[in-house]
């Protein structure tokens, strides 16, 4: 069949990467009548139907980006509120989202058999073709724009990808990359895995342990860098505190004995034993403060996003030592 246009509409109006994938409604708005659409999408024609109501305006296989746009147009085309792109509230999630974020171990878009699309739970949509519908069971997240496409936040995309993977090594790699490459903090990942009820799977629990170790190591490196780069006095790193002849007070990440200031990295995770862990943290802090020791809690996220501010917090605590009553003497032991 001749690939020349079937109508005198300028080809430029249907060119460009975004316009190579359009819905039937978008084509009608561009003055392509139904008979012409049917003629162009016949076998051997210049166009093809990728999904119900979604068309690819060239022959041959679609690119990875075109498949993504088609998936979003399919899920967004009947939304009551649609944006200018026609995607509505739909967003890419799962393995395809991780590929867009640039995860080294993510499956390339061109090799994905299926694209997961996250939609509100009230949407009446069915999975079809290469699109799998994922419904939000909790609050609907705010999409991030990646290559001009709406994509689920990393932690949510990870949970959706992990839910579909039974490969322990692949799951471990994805979770570790999320933290090591700075995509998100461990707490956010574990929270989404918990919401998705994935922490009962042994291979996911093992991967989470690796994730926590990666997150802890990254936070410690940021703490070392903050002290060094902001000219703070060198503390005693990773020590245990104990009362002379008395009970163990607990381990701390950094301790300035002359100023009686402690820094602890708050790396608590939203796990099943949340309440017990948080209660131990609280009791420990209250005990140290009763002894006159100032406890500064720093979170991995604040160390990553605002190290200058956290350095000011620590420096202020050190400078205020002279205005406080002397702290009780404690024994410092290596941890």
C-alpha positions as CSV (number, residue, x, y, z in Angstrom):
1,X,0.0,0.0,0.0
2,X,1.2,3.5,-0.8
3,X,2.3,5.3,2.4
4,X,1.4,8.7,1.2
5,X,-1.2,10.6,3.3
6,X,-4.8,9.7,2.5
7,X,-5.9,13.3,3.0
8,X,-4.3,16.7,2.3
9,X,-3.5,17.4,5.9
10,X,0.1,18.6,6.3
11,X,2.3,15.7,7.5
12,X,4.1,18.1,9.9
13,X,0.9,18.2,12.0
14,X,1.4,14.5,12.7
15,X,5.1,14.4,13.1
16,X,7.5,14.6,16.0
17,X,8.0,11.9,18.7
18,X,5.0,12.7,20.9
19,X,2.6,13.0,18.0
20,X,3.6,9.6,16.6
21,X,1.4,8.0,19.2
22,X,-2.1,9.4,19.5
23,X,-5.6,8.3,20.6
24,X,-8.6,8.2,18.3
25,X,-9.9,11.3,20.0
26,X,-6.7,13.2,19.4
27,X,-6.7,12.1,15.7
28,X,-10.3,13.3,15.3
29,X,-9.2,16.7,16.8
30,X,-6.6,16.8,14.1
31,X,-9.3,16.3,11.4
32,X,-8.6,12.6,10.7
33,X,-12.0,11.1,10.2
34,X,-12.9,7.5,11.2
35,X,-12.9,6.1,7.7
36,X,-9.4,7.5,7.0
37,X,-8.2,6.1,10.4
38,X,-9.6,2.7,9.5
39,X,-8.0,2.7,6.0
40,X,-4.6,3.7,7.4
41,X,-4.6,0.9,10.1
42,X,-5.6,-1.9,7.8
43,X,-3.0,-4.8,7.5
44,X,0.0,-3.4,5.6
45,X,-1.1,0.2,6.1
46,X,1.1,3.0,7.3
47,X,-0.4,3.2,10.8
48,X,-1.2,0.5,13.4
49,X,-3.3,0.1,16.5
50,X,-1.1,-0.5,19.6
51,X,-3.8,-0.6,22.2
52,X,-7.5,-0.1,22.3
53,X,-8.1,3.5,21.0
54,X,-4.3,4.2,20.7
55,X,-2.5,4.3,17.4
56,X,1.1,4.4,16.2
57,X,1.5,6.6,13.2
58,X,4.2,4.6,11.4
59,X,4.8,1.0,10.3
60,X,7.2,-1.3,12.1
61,X,7.7,-1.9,15.8
62,X,7.3,0.9,18.3
63,X,10.2,2.3,20.2
64,X,10.4,2.0,24.0
65,X,9.3,5.7,24.4
66,X,6.4,5.1,22.0
67,X,5.2,2.1,24.0
68,X,5.4,4.2,27.2
69,X,3.3,6.9,25.7
70,X,0.8,4.4,24.3
71,X,0.4,2.9,27.8
72,X,-0.2,6.3,29.4
73,X,-2.6,7.3,26.7
74,X,-4.6,4.1,27.0
75,X,-4.9,4.5,30.8
76,X,-5.5,8.3,30.7
77,X,-7.8,8.6,27.7
78,X,-11.1,8.1,29.6
79,X,-10.1,10.1,32.7
80,X,-12.5,12.8,33.7
81,X,-9.5,15.1,34.2
82,X,-6.8,14.9,31.6
83,X,-3.7,17.0,31.2
84,X,-2.5,18.5,27.9
85,X,-0.6,15.3,27.1
86,X,-3.7,13.2,27.6
87,X,-2.2,11.0,30.4
88,X,-4.6,12.0,33.2
89,X,-3.4,10.8,36.6
90,X,-1.7,7.7,35.2
91,X,2.0,7.2,35.7
92,X,4.7,4.7,34.8
93,X,5.7,2.4,37.6
94,X,7.5,-0.9,38.2
95,X,10.4,-2.1,36.0
96,X,9.8,0.5,33.3
97,X,10.0,3.3,35.8
98,X,13.3,2.0,37.1
99,X,14.7,1.9,33.6
100,X,13.7,5.5,33.2
101,X,15.4,6.4,36.4
102,X,18.6,4.9,35.1
103,X,19.0,1.9,37.5
104,X,22.0,0.0,36.2
105,X,20.4,-3.5,36.7
106,X,17.0,-2.5,35.4
107,X,15.7,-4.3,32.3
108,X,16.0,-2.0,29.3
109,X,12.8,-0.6,28.0
110,X,13.2,-2.3,24.7
111,X,13.4,-5.7,26.4
112,X,10.3,-5.3,28.6
113,X,7.4,-7.4,27.7
114,X,5.0,-5.4,29.9
115,X,4.7,-1.8,31.1
116,X,3.2,-1.2,34.5
117,X,1.0,1.8,34.9
118,X,-0.2,3.1,38.2
119,X,-3.7,4.5,38.4
120,X,-6.1,5.6,41.2
121,X,-8.0,2.6,42.6
122,X,-11.4,4.0,41.4
123,X,-10.4,3.9,37.7
124,X,-12.2,1.1,35.7
125,X,-9.5,-0.2,33.5
126,X,-8.3,-3.6,32.5
127,X,-4.8,-4.8,31.7
128,X,-4.4,-5.4,28.0
129,X,-1.7,-6.0,25.5
130,X,1.6,-4.9,26.9
131,X,0.0,-2.8,29.7
132,X,-0.6,-4.0,33.2
133,X,-2.8,-1.9,35.4
134,X,-1.6,-1.3,39.0
135,X,-4.1,0.3,41.3
136,X,-3.0,2.4,44.2
137,X,-4.4,0.9,47.5
138,X,-3.2,3.7,49.7
139,X,-2.8,7.4,48.9
140,X,-2.0,8.2,45.3
141,X,1.5,9.5,44.9
142,X,2.6,12.6,43.1
143,X,4.3,11.8,39.8
144,X,7.8,12.9,38.9
145,X,8.6,14.0,35.4
146,X,11.2,11.9,33.7
147,X,11.9,12.5,30.0
148,X,8.6,14.5,30.0
149,X,6.6,11.4,31.2
150,X,4.9,11.0,34.6
151,X,6.7,8.4,36.6
152,X,5.9,7.0,40.1
153,X,8.4,8.0,42.9
154,X,11.3,5.6,43.1
155,X,10.2,3.9,46.3
156,X,6.8,3.1,44.9
157,X,8.2,2.0,41.6
158,X,10.6,-0.3,43.4
159,X,7.8,-1.9,45.4
160,X,5.8,-2.6,42.2
161,X,8.9,-4.1,40.5
162,X,9.7,-6.2,43.5
163,X,6.1,-7.5,43.7
164,X,6.6,-9.0,40.2
165,X,10.1,-10.5,40.7
166,X,10.9,-13.8,42.2
167,X,14.7,-13.4,41.5
168,X,16.4,-12.8,44.9
169,X,19.6,-11.5,43.2
170,X,17.7,-9.0,41.0
171,X,15.7,-7.7,44.0
172,X,18.8,-7.3,46.1
173,X,20.5,-5.4,43.3
174,X,17.6,-3.0,42.8
175,X,17.2,-2.1,46.4
176,X,20.9,-1.6,46.9
177,X,21.1,0.6,43.8
178,X,18.2,2.8,45.1
179,X,20.2,3.7,48.2
180,X,23.8,3.6,46.8
181,X,23.0,5.8,43.9
182,X,21.0,8.3,46.0
183,X,17.6,7.7,44.5
184,X,15.9,7.5,47.9
185,X,16.4,6.7,51.5
186,X,16.0,3.1,52.9
187,X,13.1,4.2,55.1
188,X,11.0,5.2,52.1
189,X,11.7,1.9,50.4
190,X,10.9,-0.2,53.4
191,X,7.7,1.7,54.0
192,X,6.5,1.0,50.5
193,X,7.5,-2.7,50.7
194,X,5.5,-2.9,54.0
195,X,2.5,-1.2,52.5
196,X,2.6,-3.7,49.6
197,X,2.8,-6.6,52.1
198,X,6.1,-7.8,50.6
199,X,8.1,-8.1,53.9
200,X,6.7,-11.6,54.4
201,X,8.7,-12.9,51.4
202,X,12.0,-14.4,52.5
203,X,14.0,-13.1,49.5
204,X,12.6,-9.6,50.0
205,X,13.5,-9.7,53.7
206,X,17.1,-10.7,52.8
207,X,17.3,-7.9,50.3
208,X,16.0,-5.4,52.9
209,X,18.8,-6.4,55.2
210,X,21.3,-5.6,52.4
211,X,19.5,-2.4,51.8
212,X,19.7,-1.3,55.5
213,X,23.4,-2.1,55.5
214,X,23.9,0.0,52.3
215,X,21.9,2.9,53.8
216,X,23.8,2.8,57.1
217,X,27.2,2.8,55.4
218,X,26.1,5.7,53.1
219,X,24.9,7.7,56.1
220,X,28.1,7.2,58.0
221,X,30.1,8.4,55.1
222,X,28.0,11.5,54.9
223,X,28.6,12.1,58.6
224,X,32.3,11.7,58.3
225,X,32.3,14.1,55.3
226,X,30.3,16.7,57.2
227,X,32.6,16.8,60.2
228,X,35.7,17.0,57.9
229,X,34.4,19.5,55.4
230,X,33.0,21.9,58.0
231,X,36.0,21.9,60.3
232,X,34.3,20.4,63.3
233,X,36.5,18.9,66.0
234,X,37.2,15.2,65.6
235,X,34.9,13.1,67.8
236,X,35.4,9.6,69.0
237,X,33.7,7.5,66.3
238,X,31.5,4.5,66.9
239,X,31.9,4.1,70.6
240,X,30.0,2.5,73.5
241,X,29.2,4.6,76.6
242,X,28.9,3.1,80.1
243,X,28.7,4.5,83.6
244,X,31.7,3.6,85.8
245,X,30.8,0.3,87.4
246,X,27.3,0.8,86.1
247,X,25.0,-0.1,83.3
248,X,25.7,0.1,79.6
249,X,24.3,3.3,78.1
250,X,24.4,2.3,74.4
251,X,26.5,2.8,71.3
252,X,26.7,6.1,69.6
253,X,28.0,7.2,66.2
254,X,30.1,10.1,67.4
255,X,31.0,11.5,70.9
256,X,32.8,14.7,71.9
257,X,33.8,13.9,75.5
258,X,35.0,17.4,76.3
259,X,31.7,18.9,75.4
260,X,29.5,15.9,76.3
261,X,27.8,15.9,72.9
262,X,26.6,12.8,71.1
263,X,25.5,12.4,67.5
264,X,23.3,9.5,66.5
265,X,22.2,8.6,63.1
266,X,18.5,8.1,63.1
267,X,18.3,5.1,60.8
268,X,15.2,3.5,62.3
269,X,13.1,1.6,59.8
270,X,9.3,1.1,59.6
271,X,9.4,-2.6,60.3
272,X,7.1,-4.9,62.3
273,X,9.0,-4.1,65.6
274,X,8.7,-0.4,65.1
275,X,7.2,0.4,68.5
276,X,9.8,-1.6,70.5
277,X,12.7,-0.1,68.5
278,X,11.5,3.5,68.9
279,X,10.9,3.0,72.6
280,X,14.5,1.9,73.0
281,X,15.7,5.0,71.2
282,X,13.6,7.2,73.4
283,X,14.7,5.6,76.6
284,X,18.4,5.8,75.6
285,X,18.1,9.5,74.7
286,X,16.3,10.4,77.9
287,X,18.9,8.5,80.0
288,X,21.9,10.3,78.3
289,X,20.2,13.7,78.7
290,X,19.6,13.1,82.4
291,X,23.3,12.6,82.7
292,X,23.9,16.0,81.1
293,X,24.9,14.6,77.7
294,X,23.4,16.4,74.7
295,X,22.1,14.1,72.0
296,X,21.8,15.3,68.4
297,X,19.9,13.1,66.1
298,X,20.6,13.4,62.4
299,X,18.7,11.6,59.7
300,X,20.4,10.3,56.5
301,X,18.1,12.4,54.4
302,X,19.1,15.7,56.1
303,X,22.7,14.7,55.9
304,X,22.3,14.2,52.2
305,X,20.1,17.2,51.4
306,X,21.3,19.8,53.9
307,X,24.7,19.0,55.3
308,X,25.5,22.7,56.0
309,X,22.5,23.0,58.2
310,X,23.3,19.8,60.1
311,X,26.9,21.0,60.7
312,X,25.4,24.2,62.2
313,X,23.3,22.1,64.5
314,X,26.2,20.1,65.7
315,X,28.5,23.1,66.1
316,X,25.8,24.9,68.1
317,X,25.5,22.0,70.5
318,X,29.3,21.9,70.9
319,X,29.5,25.7,71.6
320,X,26.7,25.5,74.1
321,X,28.6,23.0,76.3
322,X,30.2,25.8,78.3
323,X,26.8,27.1,79.4
324,X,25.6,23.7,80.8
325,X,26.3,22.0,84.1
326,X,29.1,19.4,83.8
327,X,27.9,16.1,82.6
328,X,28.3,12.9,84.5
329,X,31.5,11.0,83.9
330,X,31.1,8.1,81.5
331,X,33.4,5.3,80.4
332,X,34.1,5.3,76.6
333,X,34.8,1.9,75.0
334,X,35.3,1.0,71.3
335,X,32.3,-0.5,69.6
